[in-house]
């Protein structure tokens, strides 16, 4: 298993993780300022996006923090401890996302205007806070700026296909599904 020491070790890594509440997420650290991700379980399962701008820092050797604000108004802070196979996430969902999660279940990149409109139309407060630990169930080196890592929406057995080597070839290119 890869040992993470530097920020360079972290960038280009593809993760699947499951929060203690059962929500399953997939995140690809595309480069030092961008992530792609898919949500496979939980209140907004089926949501996916590419090229989310983030703040990415190494807190200390092998421990990383990623933070961002989404077009929905959702704020996210993730602390990755990949050498220990875990992370802690804090998600700050606006009230409207908790009340109307189905609006966000889409390929967000195609619906940025709808996210902005919904953010203005519906209530933000009180925010729905989700502080959870997660177990990292998959880690792989996908390389930087690999647009094939998150290239399609999530489907039922996708994370199992990825973990079982049925989704990517030896060059980390998507096998057509």
C-alpha positions in Angstrom: 0.0 0.0 0.0 1.2 3.5 -0.9 2.5 5.6 2.0 1.5 9.3 1.9 4.1 11.8 3.1 3.9 14.9 0.9 1.2 16.9 -0.9 2.6 15.5 -4.1 1.7 11.9 -2.9 -1.9 13.0 -2.3 -2.6 14.8 -5.6 -3.7 12.4 -8.3 -5.2 9.9 -5.8 -8.7 8.3 -6.2 -10.6 7.4 -3.0 -13.8 5.6 -2.1 -14.9 6.0 1.5 -17.9 5.2 3.6 -19.0 7.4 6.4 -20.1 5.9 9.7 -23.7 6.8 8.9 -23.5 4.6 5.8 -23.1 7.3 3.1 -20.7 6.2 0.4 -18.6 8.8 -1.5 -15.9 8.7 -4.2 -13.4 11.6 -4.6 -10.6 12.1 -7.0 -7.9 14.7 -6.1 -7.5 15.9 -9.7 -4.7 18.4 -9.0 -3.7 20.8 -6.2 -6.8 22.9 -6.5 -9.5 20.7 -8.1 -11.5 17.6 -7.3 -14.1 15.5 -9.0 -16.5 13.3 -7.1 -19.6 11.1 -7.1 -22.0 10.3 -4.3 -23.2 6.7 -4.1 -25.1 6.7 -0.9 -27.0 9.0 1.4 -29.4 11.9 1.1 -27.9 13.1 -2.2 -26.9 9.8 -3.8 -26.6 10.1 -7.5 -25.0 13.5 -7.4 -21.7 14.0 -9.3 -19.5 16.7 -10.5 -16.2 17.6 -12.1 -13.7 20.4 -11.6 -14.8 21.6 -8.1 -12.3 24.3 -7.0 -11.0 23.6 -3.6 -8.4 24.6 -1.0 -6.0 21.7 -0.5 -3.3 21.7 2.2 -1.1 19.2 3.9 -1.6 19.8 7.7 1.4 17.6 8.6 3.1 14.6 7.0 0.4 12.3 5.6 -2.6 14.4 6.8 -4.5 16.6 4.3 -7.4 19.0 4.4 -9.7 19.8 1.5 -12.3 22.5 1.8 -14.8 24.1 -0.6 -18.1 25.8 -1.1 -20.4 24.3 -3.7 -22.8 26.2 -6.0 -25.6 24.9 -3.8 -24.2 26.8 -0.8 -23.0 23.6 0.8 -19.7 23.9 2.6 -17.4 20.9 3.0 -14.3 20.3 5.0 -12.5 16.9 4.8 -9.5 15.8 6.8 -7.8 12.8 5.1 -5.6 10.4 7.0 -4.9 8.0 4.1 -2.1 6.1 5.9 -4.6 5.2 8.6 -7.4 4.5 6.1 -9.8 7.1 7.5 -11.0 10.6 7.2 -13.3 13.1 9.0 -15.8 15.1 7.1 -17.9 18.0 8.1 -20.7 18.9 5.7 -22.7 22.1 6.2 -25.9 21.6 4.1 -28.1 24.6 3.6 -31.7 24.0 4.8 -32.9 23.9 1.2 -30.7 21.0 0.3 -31.9 19.0 3.3 -35.6 19.8 2.3 -35.2 19.3 -1.4 -32.1 17.1 -2.0 -33.6 15.8 -5.3 -32.8 19.2 -6.9 -29.1 18.5 -6.4 -29.1 14.8 -7.6 -27.7 15.4 -11.1 -24.5 16.1 -13.0 -24.0 19.4 -11.3 -21.8 20.9 -14.0 -24.9 20.9 -16.3 -27.1 22.6 -13.7 -25.0 25.4 -12.1 -27.7 28.0 -12.9 -30.4 25.8 -11.2 -28.1 25.4 -8.1 -27.7 29.2 -7.9 -31.4 29.8 -8.4 -32.3 27.3 -5.7 -29.8 28.7 -3.3 -31.5 32.1 -3.7 -35.1 30.8 -3.8 -35.1 28.5 -0.7 -33.9 29.0 2.9 -30.3 28.5 3.9 -30.7 28.4 7.7 -30.6 26.6 10.0 -27.9 24.6 8.2 -28.0 20.8 8.5 -24.6 19.7 9.9 -23.1 16.3 9.2 -19.9 15.6 11.2 -18.8 12.0 10.4 -15.8 9.8 10.4 -15.3 7.6 7.4 -13.4 4.5 6.5 -11.4 4.7 3.2 -12.3 1.5 1.3 -10.3 2.1 -1.9 -7.2 4.1 -2.7 -5.5 4.2 -6.1 -3.0 6.3 -8.0 -5.0 7.7 -11.0 -2.5 10.4 -12.0 -3.1 14.1 -12.2 -5.8 15.6 -14.4 -7.2 12.3 -15.5 -10.7 13.1 -16.9 -11.7 9.5 -17.1 -11.7 8.9 -13.3 -15.1 10.6 -12.9 -16.5 10.5 -16.4 -20.0 9.2 -15.9 -22.8 9.2 -13.3 -22.9 6.7 -10.5 -24.7 3.4 -10.9 -25.7 0.7 -8.4 -22.6 -1.5 -8.3 -20.0 1.1 -9.5 -17.9 1.2 -6.3 -17.7 -2.6 -6.2 -16.7 -2.6 -9.9 -14.0 -0.1 -9.2 -12.7 -2.0 -6.1 -12.8 -5.3 -8.0 -10.8 -4.0 -10.9 -13.7 -4.0 -13.4 -14.0 -0.3 -14.0 -10.4 0.9 -14.9 -7.7 -0.7 -17.0 -4.1 -0.9 -16.0 -3.5 2.7 -17.3 -6.4 3.9 -15.1 -8.6 4.5 -18.2 -12.3 3.7 -17.9 -13.4 0.4 -19.4 -16.6 1.2 -21.4 -19.8 0.4 -19.5 
